[in-house]
Amino acid sequence: MGNTGRDGGGRRTRVHLSLRAAVVAVLLCSTACGNGPGGFLRQPACMPPPYVITPDQVRAGGTVGIDAGEADCDPTYGDAAQVEVFVTTVDGGRILRELAPMTDAGGFSTEVVVPLGTPPGDYLVSAYPYDVDWCDDTGVNNRLSRAAGDGLVRVSCAAAGLPLVVLP
């Protein structure tokens, strides 16, 4: 075998062959799964842009604006992208959920009305790209396949939320 060597004791080794195989694997991966089109290493991690709410105190029935600029990276959410906005209690009880348009780069501006009858107290406002696995920080934009029935169970990341106070 031309790819074998001899160790210090005269025994044949396959070190050179293993090293060559490893180099070939790295080169193939850098082309197929890294730097080529569709590769997972083609861009750094790209998370949704940060958002702000205004005002952060409102009475039930009042309006809260939720805004985000474009992402610094290239998330490529698509022409029909939407943002999913939630207002929840601090322990996760849902007060409202709405969808709003979002740009391909994650920018959006929308308003939600805090439902009449919402008790005074502390709440959280969350905004995430809709129908996207936003927990993935590999740089890949993972569209969820709700209709495909792929059998995967999606888990949530640590949910971010901005504080909102509903006044009496």
C-alpha positions in Angstrom: 0.0 0.0 0.0 1.5 3.3 -1.0 -0.3 5.2 1.7 1.1 3.4 4.6 4.2 4.3 6.6 6.3 2.6 9.3 6.4 3.6 12.9 9.6 3.6 15.0 9.2 -0.2 15.6 8.9 -1.0 11.9 5.2 -1.6 12.0 3.0 -0.3 9.1 0.8 2.6 9.9 -2.1 4.3 8.1 -1.4 7.8 9.6 -0.8 9.3 6.2 -4.0 7.9 4.7 -6.0 9.1 7.7 -4.4 12.5 7.5 -5.2 12.7 3.8 -8.8 11.6 4.4 -9.2 14.3 7.0 -7.8 17.0 4.7 -10.1 15.8 1.9 -13.1 15.8 4.3 -12.3 19.3 5.5 -12.0 20.6 1.9 -15.2 18.9 0.8 -17.1 20.3 3.8 -15.7 23.8 3.2 -17.1 23.6 -0.3 -20.3 21.6 0.2 -21.4 22.7 3.6 -19.4 25.9 4.3 -18.4 28.5 1.8 -20.4 27.4 -1.2 -24.0 28.5 -1.9 -26.4 27.2 0.7 -23.5 26.2 3.1 -24.0 26.6 6.8 -20.8 28.6 7.3 -21.5 31.1 4.5 -22.4 33.9 6.9 -22.0 34.6 10.6 -25.0 34.0 13.0 -27.8 36.3 12.2 -30.3 37.0 14.9 -33.4 39.2 14.6 -32.8 42.9 15.1 -33.5 44.4 18.6 -36.9 46.1 19.0 -38.3 48.9 21.2 -41.7 49.7 22.5 -43.2 53.1 23.0 -44.6 53.9 25.5 -43.7 51.4 28.1 -46.6 52.4 30.4 -50.2 52.5 29.1 -53.8 52.1 30.3 -56.0 49.2 29.1 -57.3 50.2 25.7 -54.2 52.2 25.0 -51.8 51.7 22.0 -48.2 50.5 22.2 -45.8 51.0 19.3 -43.3 48.2 18.6 -40.4 49.0 16.2 -37.2 47.4 15.0 -34.6 48.6 12.5 -33.0 46.4 9.8 -30.6 43.7 11.0 -26.9 44.3 10.6 -26.5 40.9 9.0 -28.5 39.3 6.1 -31.3 37.2 7.7 -33.2 36.9 4.4 -36.7 36.6 5.9 -38.4 37.0 2.5 -40.8 39.3 0.7 -43.8 38.1 2.7 -42.1 38.1 6.1 -44.1 38.8 9.2 -43.3 39.6 12.8 -45.3 37.9 15.6 -46.0 40.2 18.5 -47.1 38.9 22.0 -48.1 40.7 25.1 -48.0 38.3 28.0 -48.1 38.3 31.8 -44.7 37.9 33.5 -45.5 34.2 34.1 -46.3 33.6 30.4 -50.1 34.1 30.2 -51.0 35.4 26.8 -52.9 38.8 26.7 -52.7 39.2 22.9 -50.9 37.9 19.8 -50.8 39.7 16.4 -48.9 39.4 13.1 -47.5 42.4 11.3 -45.5 42.9 8.1 -41.7 42.7 8.4 -39.0 43.5 5.8 -36.6 41.0 4.4 -33.9 42.3 6.7 -36.2 42.1 9.8 -37.3 45.8 10.2 -40.8 46.5 11.2 -43.1 49.1 12.8 -46.5 48.2 14.2 -48.9 49.1 16.9 -51.0 46.9 19.2 -53.9 47.9 21.4 -53.8 46.6 25.0 -57.2 44.9 25.4 -59.8 46.7 27.5 -60.2 44.9 30.8 -56.5 44.0 31.0 -55.8 44.3 34.8 -53.1 46.8 35.9 -49.7 45.3 36.4 -46.5 44.2 34.8 -46.4 42.6 31.3 -43.9 41.6 28.7 -43.9 42.5 25.0 -42.2 40.1 22.7 -41.6 40.3 18.9 -40.2 37.4 16.8 -40.0 36.6 13.1 -43.0 34.6 12.3 -42.7 31.0 11.0 -38.9 31.1 11.3 -36.8 29.0 13.7 -35.3 32.2 15.3 -33.6 30.2 18.0 -31.1 28.9 15.5 -27.9 30.9 15.8 -25.9 29.0 13.1 -26.5 31.7 10.4 -29.0 29.6 8.6 -32.5 31.0 8.1 -34.6 27.9 9.1 -38.2 28.3 7.9 -40.5 26.2 10.0 -42.6 23.7 8.1 -45.9 23.8 9.9 -47.8 22.1 7.0 -45.2 19.5 6.2 -45.8 17.5 9.3 -42.2 16.8 9.7 -42.7 15.4 13.2 -40.1 17.6 14.8 -40.9 19.1 18.1 -39.8 22.8 18.3 -38.5 24.0 21.6 -38.3 27.6 22.6 -35.2 29.6 23.4 -35.0 31.9 26.3 -37.8 34.2 25.5 -36.9 37.9 25.4 -39.5 40.5 26.4 -39.6 44.2 27.0 -41.4 45.4 30.2 -44.8 47.0 29.8 -46.8 48.4 32.7 -50.5 48.6 32.4 -51.7 51.5 34.6 -54.9 51.5 36.7 
